[in-house]
Amino acid sequence: MDSIDIFIFIAEGLIILGAIFAIVMPLIKSFDNPSSLVKTGLGVAALAVVFFIAYSISDGDVLPKFAADPFNLTPAMSKFVGGALYTTYALFIIAIVGIVFTELNKALK
């Protein structure tokens, strides 16, 4: 059982290391072309706007069975999870619309 725990900690460390590299390496590369940071910033801002719209329309209702042990779900946590789910749905729909639009645009050219 100890070896499983060790490998879980190693996996968590590698995930954190990968996330750090995924954030830091593009920033280092963008120092050559600072105008690319503007596009990245606009993309992050657009994602933040989509999330905050989704967060604002989600509700914080928690069923009594989820408010008790073992879940201990609070209304704030429920609202955050609902916002994340609505964000996922919105981004999925935006991606599908983008794919359809691109394919129709290619077909008409």
C-alpha positions in Angstrom: 0.0 0.0 0.0 2.9 2.4 0.6 4.1 2.0 -3.0 0.7 3.1 -4.2 0.8 6.1 -2.0 4.2 7.0 -3.3 3.1 6.7 -6.9 0.1 8.9 -6.2 2.3 11.6 -4.8 4.7 11.3 -7.8 1.7 11.6 -10.2 0.4 14.7 -8.4 3.9 16.2 -8.6 4.1 15.5 -12.3 0.7 17.0 -12.9 1.7 20.2 -11.0 5.0 20.3 -12.9 3.3 19.9 -16.2 0.8 22.6 -15.3 3.7 25.0 -14.4 5.5 24.2 -17.7 2.3 24.7 -19.7 1.9 28.2 -18.2 5.5 29.3 -18.0 6.9 28.1 -21.3 4.5 30.0 -23.6 5.1 33.1 -21.5 8.9 32.7 -22.1 8.3 32.2 -25.8 6.0 35.3 -26.0 8.8 37.6 -24.8 10.0 37.5 -28.4 6.6 38.8 -29.6 4.9 40.8 -26.9 1.8 41.4 -29.1 0.9 37.8 -28.9 0.3 38.4 -25.1 -2.6 40.7 -26.1 -4.3 37.9 -27.9 -3.7 35.5 -25.1 -5.0 38.0 -22.6 -8.1 38.6 -24.7 -8.7 34.8 -24.8 -8.3 34.5 -21.0 -10.6 37.5 -20.5 -13.3 35.9 -22.8 -13.1 32.7 -20.8 -13.5 34.6 -17.6 -16.5 36.5 -19.0 -18.1 33.2 -20.0 -17.5 31.7 -16.6 -18.8 34.7 -14.7 -22.0 34.7 -16.8 -22.4 31.0 -16.2 -21.7 31.5 -12.5 -24.3 34.2 -12.2 -27.0 32.1 -13.8 -26.3 29.0 -11.7 -28.2 28.4 -8.5 -26.8 27.4 -5.1 -29.6 25.0 -4.2 -28.3 22.0 -2.3 -30.4 18.9 -1.6 -30.4 17.9 2.1 -28.8 14.5 1.3 -25.8 16.3 -0.3 -25.5 18.9 2.5 -24.7 16.2 5.1 -21.8 13.8 5.4 -19.9 12.6 3.3 -20.4 15.4 0.8 -20.8 18.5 3.0 -21.8 20.6 -0.1 -22.4 24.2 0.6 -24.5 26.6 -1.5 -21.3 28.4 -2.6 -19.7 25.2 -3.7 -22.9 24.2 -5.5 -23.0 27.6 -7.3 -19.3 27.2 -8.3 -19.9 23.7 -9.7 -23.0 24.8 -11.5 -21.0 27.7 -13.0 -18.3 25.3 -14.1 -20.8 23.0 -15.7 -22.6 25.8 -17.5 -19.2 27.1 -18.7 -18.4 23.6 -20.1 -21.8 23.5 -21.9 -21.3 26.9 -23.3 -17.8 26.2 -24.6 -19.0 22.9 -26.1 -21.8 24.7 -28.0 -19.4 27.4 -29.1 -17.0 24.8 -30.4 -19.7 22.9 -32.3 -21.0 26.2 -33.9 -17.5 27.1 -34.8 -16.9 23.7 -36.5 -20.2 23.9 -38.4 -19.5 27.4 -39.5 -16.0 26.5 -40.6 -17.1 23.5 -42.6 -19.9 25.5 -44.3 -17.5 28.3 -45.1 -15.1 25.7 -46.7 -17.9 24.1 -48.6 -19.1 27.4 -50.1 -15.7 28.5 -51.3 
